[in-house]
Amino acid sequence: DTPFGKAEVVLNVGTTNPFPLTGTVNIKQESGSNPYDIKTNLSGNLTALHFDAAAMLALQDNKIALIQPDSKFNNFAAMLTATGEVGLQNDYPLAIDMHVTDFHPERLGSYPVGQLNLDMHLQGKLNPQQPLKADLKQSLSEGLQVHLSARDSHLVIAGKSQLITLTSSVTLKGSQLTGIDLQADMAG
């Protein structure tokens, strides 16, 4: 047991450099205000670790929960997927792509009817010793930047479907938030 719940890690590591590996990490917390059961697949080696995970967002026993997609729960509110890579040397480069698809907020309680599809990309370097920079387009750029966008999304408000578009970008420099760009529109 861990502070995050019951954890199970299975790793197969090769014996020659760069030490290829495969495995899984399962984390399960059944108690608390937001229970979860998440499985993450691992691959790569000891210089770059690849990961992917999928979960369903659902209302269980009046609590918002993350459950594994292979469970028999058919009234889920959204599907969440994440893939990424983290470098395990030098400045620890990180890239994560996350997707929330077919999010129906009304399935989580008294929220508007709708369907939201969100994509998020996070890229940067985790080395806390280096200053973080906002411009990831430069080949030597450093930093942590998050991009979020909505596609094929709408909410029903006062019986009328409202199309939603969203793009945003957030930039961190050290522990400081240094930039926010948000464009959102609701039409219908």
N, C-alpha and C positions, 0 to 999 in steps of 0.2 A: 504494500500500500504506500501511496505517496500523498502529498498535500493536494494533488490534482485528482485523486481517486485511485482506483486499482489500475496498475500499469503492467503490461506484459510486453516484453521485447524479445524478438527472435532475430538473431543476426547470424549470417553465414559469411565469414571473412576468409578470403584467400590468403595464402602464405607467402606470396611474392609481391614485391613492390610493383604497382601502387596499391596493393592489397584490395582487390575487387571485393565488393560486398553486396549482399541482397538481404532483405528481411522485412519485418513488419513491426510496428508499434501499435498496440491497442491501449487506449485509455478509456476507462469507464467510471462514471460518477453517477450513481443511482439516486443519491439523496441530494438535498440542497434545492435552491430555487430554480435552477436550470440544469437538469440532468443531461448527461451526454454519454455516448458510446461511439467512439471514433477510432477507425483503423487507418493507419498510414503505411503505405508501401514504400520501402527504401531500396535504392540501388546506387551504383556508382563505385567509388573507391575512397581511400582516405585523403584524397586531395579535392574531390568534388562529390558531394552527396546529392542525389536526385530523390525527390519524394512526390507522391501523389496520394490524395485522399478524397473521399466522397462521403457525404452525409445527407440525410433528409432532416429538414426542420419541421417539427410537428408539435401539436398540443397534446400532451399526455398528462392525465390526472390534473388538468388545469394549470400545467407548467409548460413553458416553452422548452422543448428538448431537441437535441441533436441525436439522431439514431442512424444506425448503419443502413445503407440502401437495400441490403438484402433482407431486411426484416419484413414481416407480412403486413405492415402498416400501409393502408391504401389511401388515407385521407391526409397526406402530408401537405404542408404549406409551401415548401420549396425544396429544390435539389441544390446542394452546394458541392462544388468540386474545386480542388486546388492542386496545382502542379508547380514544381519549382526546383531550384538548385541553389545550394550554398557551397561556396568554396571553403575548404577547411585549412587554408594557409594564407599567408601574406595579409591582405586587407579584408578577407572574408567577403567576397562578392556574393550578392544575393539577388535572385530573381524569382518572383512568385506570380503566377496567373491564377486568379480566383474567379469563379462564375457562380452566380445565383440565378437559377432558371425556374420559370413557372412559379414565381412567388405569388401566392394568393393570401394577402394579409387577413382577409376575413376568416380564414381557417385557424387563426391564432386568437380569436376573440372578437370583440366589438370594434373592428377596424373596417375601413371602406373596402368594398368589393373591387377587385382588380387583378391585374397580372403584371408583375414586374420582372424584368430580366436585366441583371446588373453584371458588368464585367469590371474587374479590378486588376491592375498590373502594378506590382511593387518592384522597384529595382534600386539597388544601391550597394553600399559597402558597410559592413558591420563594425569595422575597426574603430573603436571610440577614440583612438589616439590621433586620428586624422580629421581635419575640418571637413564638413560635408558641403558640397556645392550643388547648386540647383540645376545646372545645365548638364543633362545627361547625354546631350547630343555630341559633346566633345569626346574625343577618344580617351582622354585621360581624366574624364570627369569623375568626381567622387560625390557621394551623397546618398540620401534615401528619398525617393520620390514615389508618390502614389498617384495613379491615374484611375478614375472611376467614371464609368459611363453607363447609361441606361439605353436599352434598345427594345423595340417591340413591346412597349410598356404603356399601361393605362390604368386609371382608377375611375370608378363610377361614383360621381358626386351629384346628389340631387337627381338621381335617375338618368344622368347623362354621362356618357363615356368621355373621359378627358385624356387625351394623348399626352404622354410625358416624355420629354427629352432632357438629358442631363449629361454634362461633361464636367469633370473637375480634376484638379491637380493640387497636391499638397506636397510641400518640400520641407524637410527637416535639416537643420544645421546644428550638429551636436544634439543637445536636448532642446533646442529652440525651434519653434515653428517659424520659418522664414518666408513662406509664400503660400498663398491660397488663391486659386483661380477657380471660380464656380460659375457655370452657365446652366440655368435650368429654365424650362418652359413647360407650361401646361396649357393645352389648347383643346377645344372641343365644343 
